[in-house]
Amino acid sequence: MATLCRPAIAVPEHVITMQQTLELARETHYGHPKRDLVLRLIRNTGVQTRHLVQPIEETLKHPGFELRNQVYEAEAKTRVPEVVLEALANAETAPADIDLIVYVSCTGFMMPSLTAWLINTLGFRPETRQLPIAQLGCAAGGAAINRAHDFCRAYPDSNVLIVSCEFCSLCYQPTDIGVGSLLSNGLFGDAISAAVVRGQGGTGMKLERNGSHLVPDTEDWISYAVRDTGFHFLLDKRVPGTMEMLAPVLKDLVDLHGWSVPDMDFFIVHAGGPRILDDLCHFLDLPMEMFRYSRATLTERGNIASSVVFDALARLFDDGGAAESAQGLIAGFGPGITAEVAVGSWANHDPDRELADLELTTGVALSG
C-alpha cells in the first residue's frame, strides 16, 4: 500500500514580517478608502512572517511578465534540486527508483515542464513519467498526493516523486487595489517542497482512500485573470465561508472509509487563512489542537499555496510522527472551488514485517 513519506521543505532567505507588511500597506495605499479595513484583515490572518524569493524592494517592482517568468524559471532550477534530493533521501530512494514525477505550481510557467529538466539534470530514468499540474492552485498539493496514490494502486511496486514550487510573490500586481488583492499581498508566501510516495515500504501516512469534490457554481470565486502583466489573482469575498460546504465532504469520505471524524488522530489541511481552520473546528466539532500543524505553517510562512500540506505534514514528522496505525486526513482546497482529500493510517518502516507480508502475499520464502 502506498506510503507518503517525510517531505522536504525549503523557504527563500528573504523575510518580511507582519509589521513590515502593515507599514508597507499604510504607505503604499495611503489614500485608499478601505485602507483601515485592509490593515485589519491582514492583522487577522495571524501571519507573522513570510519568505520571499526576492528582496522586498525587487518584489514590489513589476518588470513585466516575461522577466518575472524568467526569475521563476531561474529560481526554480536553483532551489528545487536540493529539496528533491532531500525528499528522496527521506524516503530511502534514489532518482533511479522513481517512476513518476508530479510537479505542481501555479506561480510561473514552463514548457517543457520542470519535470523534463529534473529528469535530465538529477539522474532520473528517461522513461520516468511526467505529470505537471498547473491550474488547481492551492488544491494541487492534495491533488498531487491523490494522483500519486492512484498511480501506485495501478502499479503497486512504483514510487512517485511530488514537487511543489510556489513563488507567490512573483504574482504581485501593484495596480490591483481591490480589498481581496490587498489582503492577498499580506497573506501569501514562497516555498518549495517535495515528497516521495512509495508503493512499498516507507514511514509515513499509508494512503488508503482519496476523493475529489467540486462545489457547484463557484468557478469565479478563486481565479487568475491572465493579462499582459501576468497572473492577476482574483478572490471573491465569499471564499472564507467555503468550509461550511466542504467540511461535510471531509466527513463523508471518512465515513465511507468506515472511520469517524471524532476518532481521527491527525489532520493536515490547507491553511488558506485562519477562517478555514476555525470553521473546520466548528463544523467538524474538533478542538483547535487538531489543526496545530497547519496553523503553524500559516503563522510562520503564510499561505504557501500547494506547499502548505507538505509543510504541515513535515511539522508532524518533526513532532515525532504518529503512533502506528494512527488515523489521519490530508486535504487541499483551491479554485473550483475544489477539495482534494485523502485518508490513511500511519505506518512506521519495519523491514522484517514488510518482508513477512511480501512472503505471505507471494507464497515465496524470501528470508534466509
C-alpha positions, 0 to 999 in steps of 0.5 A, a space after each residue: 500500500 502506498 506510503 507518503 513519506 517525510 517531505 522536504 521543505 525549503 523557504 527563500 532567505 528573504 523575510 518580511 514580517 507582519 509589521 513590515 507588511 502593515 507599514 508597507 500597506 499604510 504607505 503604499 495605499 495611503 489614500 485608499 478608502 478601505 485602507 483601515 479595513 485592509 490593515 485589519 484583515 491582514 492583522 487577522 490572518 495571524 501571519 507573522 512572517 513570510 519568505 520571499 524569493 526576492 528582496 522586498 524592494 525587487 518584489 514590489 517592482 513589476 518588470 513585466 511578465 516575461 522577466 518575472 517568468 524568467 526569475 521563476 524559471 531561474 529560481 526554480 532550477 536553483 532551489 528545487 534540486 536540493 529539496 528533491 534530493 532531500 525528499 528522496 533521501 527521506 524516503 530511502 530512494 534514489 532518482 533511479 527508483 522513481 517512476 513518476 514525477 508530479 510537479 505542481 505550481 501555479 506561480 510561473 510557467 514552463 514548457 517543457 515542464 520542470 519535470 523534463 529538466 529534473 529528469 535530465 539534470 538529477 539522474 532520473 530514468 528517461 522513461 520516468 513519467 511526467 505529470 505537471 499540474 498547473 491550474 488547481 492552485 492551492 488544491 494541487 498539493 492534495 491533488 498531487 498526493 491523490 494522483 500519486 496514490 492512484 498511480 501506485 494502486 495501478 502499479 503497486 511496486 512504483 514510487 512517485 516523486 511530488 514537487 511543489 514550487 510556489 513563488 507567490 510573490 512573483 504574482 504581485 500586481 501593484 495596480 490591483 487595489 481591490 480589498 481581496 488583492 490587498 489582503 492577498 499581498 499580506 497573506 501569501 508566501 514562497 516555498 518549495 517542497 517535495 515528497 516521495 510516495 512509495 508503493 512499498 515500504 516507507 514511514 509515513 501516512 499509508 494512503 488508503 482512500 482519496 476523493 475529489 469534490 467540486 462545489 457547484 457554481 463557484 468557478 469565479 470565486 478563486 481565479 487568475 485573470 491572465 493579462 499582459 502583466 501576468 497572473 492577476 489573482 482574483 478572490 471573491 469575498 465569499 471564499 472564507 465561508 467555503 468550509 461550511 460546504 466542504 467540511 461535510 465532504 471531509 466527513 463523508 469520505 471518512 465515513 465511507 472509509 468506515 472511520 469517524 471524524 471524532 476518532 481521527 488522530 491527525 489532520 493536515 489541511 490547507 491553511 488558506 487563512 485562519 477562517 478555514 481552520 476555525 470553521 473546520 473546528 466548528 463544523 467538524 466539532 474538533 478542538 483547535 489542537 487538531 489543526 496545530 500543524 497547519 496553523 503553524 505553517 500559516 503563522 510562520 510562512 503564510 499561505 504557501 499555496 500547494 506547499 502548505 500540506 507538505 509543510 504541515 505534514 513535515 511539522 508532524 514528522 518533526 513532532 515525532 510522527 504518529 503512533 502506528 496505525 494512527 488515523 489521519 486526513 490530508 486535504 487541499 482546497 483551491 479554485 473550483 472551488 475544489 477539495 482534494 482529500 485523502 485518508 490513511 493510517 500511519 505506518 512506521 518502516 519495519 523491514 522484517 514485517 514488510 518482508 513477512 507480508 511480501 512472503 505471505 502475499 507471494 507464497 515465496 520464502 524470501 528470508 534466509 
